[in-house]
Structures are given as structure tokens and as C-alpha cells.
Amino acid sequence: MNPEEFKTSLAQSEPPQGLTAPLMALWWDAKQDWARAHALVDEMETTDGMAVHADLHRKGGQASNAEYWYERAGRGFYRTTLDEEWQALVGGLLSGTEEA
């Protein structure tokens, strides 16, 4: 799956099969279901899970909580917009690179 296919899947009522928890969280986030997205990564101790967790808290207006999770993921606030951050996370997670 590539980022465009991921975005196209947002027209469906359920996420595509085979997504990792961080990608599924980003999918639900794009569907405006923050609570469901957060529940998927809330207890994840992986770098990808913590990066998505940070992004969700940033979107939720909880900057200090977001910064904590970004630090745990080895990252800082580095995208100028929330949409750019979301796109970078999706692209990185789909490609398996550290872009996420």
C-alpha cells in the first residue's frame, strides 16, 4: 500500500486489513475518531507507536504531553502543520523508513 491508497481507503467505513497499530491509529485519526486512534497507541512502547501517540496529543492541544512522547520516540516537533506531520508519519510507516 502506498500513501495515496491509504488516503483513498479513508472513504471506507473500516480500515484496510493488515495495517499496523500505528497506521490504524492514523487511519482512525483521519476519520476524526481521536479516542479510537489514541487507544491503539496509548500503551505502545515502539518508536512508531510513540511518534503517532505524540502526534495525537499535539492534535489534541496537549503540547507538553506531545513533547514527552516525541522525546520518547527520539523526535521533536518538526513539521510546520498537523497535516504535514500526518502525511510524513503515514509515508514513513508505509515505507518502513525513519521518516515517520
C-alpha positions as CSV (number, residue, x, y, z in Angstrom):
1,M,0.0,0.0,0.0
2,N,1.2,3.5,-0.8
3,P,0.2,6.8,0.8
4,E,-2.4,7.5,-1.9
5,E,-4.0,4.1,-1.5
6,F,-4.1,4.7,2.3
7,K,-5.8,8.1,1.8
8,T,-8.3,6.5,-0.7
9,S,-9.1,3.8,1.9
10,L,-10.5,6.6,4.2
11,A,-13.7,6.5,2.1
12,Q,-14.4,3.1,3.6
13,S,-16.1,2.5,7.0
14,E,-13.3,0.2,8.3
15,P,-9.6,0.3,7.9
16,P,-7.9,-2.0,5.4
17,Q,-6.7,-5.4,6.7
18,G,-3.1,-5.8,7.7
19,L,-2.3,-2.3,9.0
20,T,0.0,-2.0,11.9
21,A,-1.5,-0.4,15.1
22,P,0.3,3.0,14.4
23,L,-1.1,3.1,10.8
24,M,-4.5,2.1,12.0
25,A,-4.4,4.9,14.6
26,L,-3.5,7.4,11.9
27,W,-6.4,6.0,9.8
28,W,-8.9,6.5,12.7
29,D,-7.4,9.9,13.4
30,A,-8.1,10.9,9.8
31,K,-11.7,9.7,10.3
32,Q,-12.0,12.1,13.3
33,D,-12.0,9.4,15.9
34,W,-9.3,10.6,18.2
35,A,-10.3,8.4,21.1
36,R,-10.1,5.2,19.0
37,A,-6.8,6.3,17.4
38,H,-5.3,7.1,20.8
39,A,-6.4,3.7,22.3
40,L,-4.4,1.9,19.6
41,V,-1.1,3.5,20.5
42,D,-1.7,4.6,24.1
43,E,0.4,1.8,25.6
44,M,2.8,1.1,22.7
45,E,6.5,1.2,23.6
46,T,7.7,1.2,20.0
47,T,9.3,4.2,18.3
48,D,6.5,4.2,15.7
49,G,3.7,3.9,18.3
50,M,5.2,6.7,20.4
51,A,5.6,9.0,17.4
52,V,1.9,8.5,16.5
53,H,1.0,8.9,20.1
54,A,2.8,12.2,20.2
55,D,1.1,13.4,17.1
56,L,-2.3,12.6,18.5
57,H,-1.6,14.6,21.7
58,R,-0.3,17.5,19.6
59,K,-3.6,17.4,17.6
60,G,-5.5,17.3,20.9
61,G,-3.8,20.5,22.0
62,Q,-1.7,18.8,24.7
63,A,1.7,20.2,23.8
64,S,3.5,19.1,26.9
65,N,2.2,15.6,26.6
66,A,3.0,15.5,22.9
67,E,6.6,16.7,23.6
68,Y,7.0,13.9,26.2
69,W,6.1,11.3,23.6
70,Y,8.1,12.9,20.8
71,E,11.2,12.8,23.2
72,R,10.4,9.1,24.0
73,A,10.3,8.4,20.2
74,G,13.5,10.3,19.7
75,R,11.9,13.1,17.8
76,G,10.9,16.8,18.4
77,F,8.1,18.9,16.9
78,Y,9.4,19.1,13.4
79,R,6.5,19.6,11.0
80,T,5.0,23.0,10.5
81,T,1.4,21.8,10.2
82,L,-0.5,18.9,11.6
83,D,-1.4,17.7,8.1
84,E,2.3,17.6,7.1
85,E,3.1,15.6,10.2
86,W,0.3,13.1,9.5
87,Q,1.5,12.7,5.9
88,A,5.1,12.2,7.0
89,L,4.0,9.6,9.5
90,V,1.8,7.7,7.0
91,G,4.5,7.8,4.3
92,G,7.3,6.7,6.7
93,L,5.2,3.9,8.3
94,L,4.1,2.6,4.9
95,S,7.7,2.6,3.5
96,G,9.2,1.3,6.7
97,T,11.7,4.2,7.0
98,E,12.6,6.5,9.8
99,E,10.7,9.3,8.2
100,A,7.7,8.6,10.5
